[in-house]
Amino acid sequence: MKMARCFLITGFLLTIRLSVFALDYSSVTSALSDVFYTRIDQNEGTTTFRSLLIPFGGRTESLGSAYTGFCDDVSYLQFNPAAGSIQNQTQLALYHNQWIADSKMETIAFTTRKTNFSLGSFLSCFYVPFTEYNLFGDRVAGSYYTETVGGINASYNFLAGYNFKGLALGMTIKGGWRGMPDYTDNDTNSLIEGSGLEQSALAVMADVGLMLQFNFLKFYSSRDANVRFGLSVMNLGAAFTGFGSSKGIVLDDALPTILAGGLSLKFIKPITISVDVKIPVNLQTGTFYMLNESLGIEVQFTKFLSFLTGFQIKGATPAFSTGFEFEVFKLRLNFNYTLDFTSSFNPFNRVSIGAKILFGDNGRSKVQEQIDLLYREGLALYSQGKWQEAIDVWNEVLKINKRYDPARLGIESAQSEIEMFRKIKESLKFE
């Protein structure tokens, strides 16, 4: 009886497996489209500079773009401008994102931090081949449609200390240019000079954000907070078009403004979970689009090797991403592949890579080592009953970092000991 049941179960599972393999990709795509049909946003595609919604690539895309509350590398420039002031190292990064078909995006980004203040910048270029054919199907022109965006970022982490990790605030000022190539006259097959410029556009915008770090349900030892929470508003601004046209410069379609909130959790040391919720907004019409939700997971196997995966639902389009990251001699490399379930199973789509050069922490670790050494020296003096000497040493710590809470608490404790000892001596005089 048990053997028969085993055969039945095995046969049932085998049938299911064969049925799944029997489905072609179009059937899978069709089924998934039906499932997510109710999430179709009728307002989708009514904004311009859509490349602002394409991630740099690499790490962020591997995490399903669940990065607003994570932001632990230079990619914060695209998700939360406040996170520059909590970066551990100065970074220079290069990204390549093979988006869809022949569309690609290249990015260079840089960030550096001095104590609680940071500066960063980036330059991205999205490009698609543009080929024009005449009425007879002959190719008459070829060039590229481009969207180039650059930005400068500043961030400061207020009230950062040993226990409270601070409130980080930041802003990025950005400018963008949409480049349209000239097109031809159907009668003469010659390029119409300036025709592309009329449809090109200039965008001016800003990003603002905040980030908090704190400890909650932390089951490992580390000075770094295990929870991060971030809020950001991205692409606040406007675009203008009509350069060189007889009608003059006019307001273009709205930019893809995003209201985003994110949370990252690290309950145990090897695993970080991040979640994001984004609300696209059309500022010209006041329209709120369909929510975008994303989930990312990082598993750190060693200090130099991590596995990342993510899932994102953007409108009616679910996407699964996976990738890995490894570090060799201060060079950190990321590789990512994203599968868009409802459009294409082409393995050459949605591939991105990132390479980051790490230049160190501008001496912050050496300063921290000096603080730790002085603090331990103060503890030794305190244990020997040399309270005033301990206070003097801990005051040196506070000169280096005025928000180093253990030194401040140590001074308060030593002062209490001195006061108690004074009272004991006075009471003995009256006996």
Secondary structure, DSSP 4 states (H G I P E B T S, - for coil): -HHHHHHHHHHHHHHHHHHHHHS-HHHHHHHHHHHTGGG--TTTT-SS-GGGGS---THHHHTTT--TTT--SGGGGGT-GGGGGG-SS-EEEEEEEE-STT-EEEEEEEEEEETTEEEEEEEEEEEEEEEEE-TTS-EEEEEEEEEEEEEEEEEEEET--SSS--EEEEEEEEEEEEEPPP-B-TTT--B-TTHHHHH-EEEEEEEEEEEEEE--S--S--SS-SEEEEEEEEEEEEEEE-TTSTT--EE-SPP-EEEEEEEEEEEETTEEEEEEEEEEEETTTTEE---EEEEEEEEEEETTEEEEEEEEEETTEEEEEEEEEEEETTEEEEEEEEEETTT---TTSSEEEEEEEE---TTHHHHHHHHHHHHHHHHHHHHTT-HHHHHHHHHHHHHH-TT-HHHHHHHHHHHHHHHHHHHHHHHHHT-
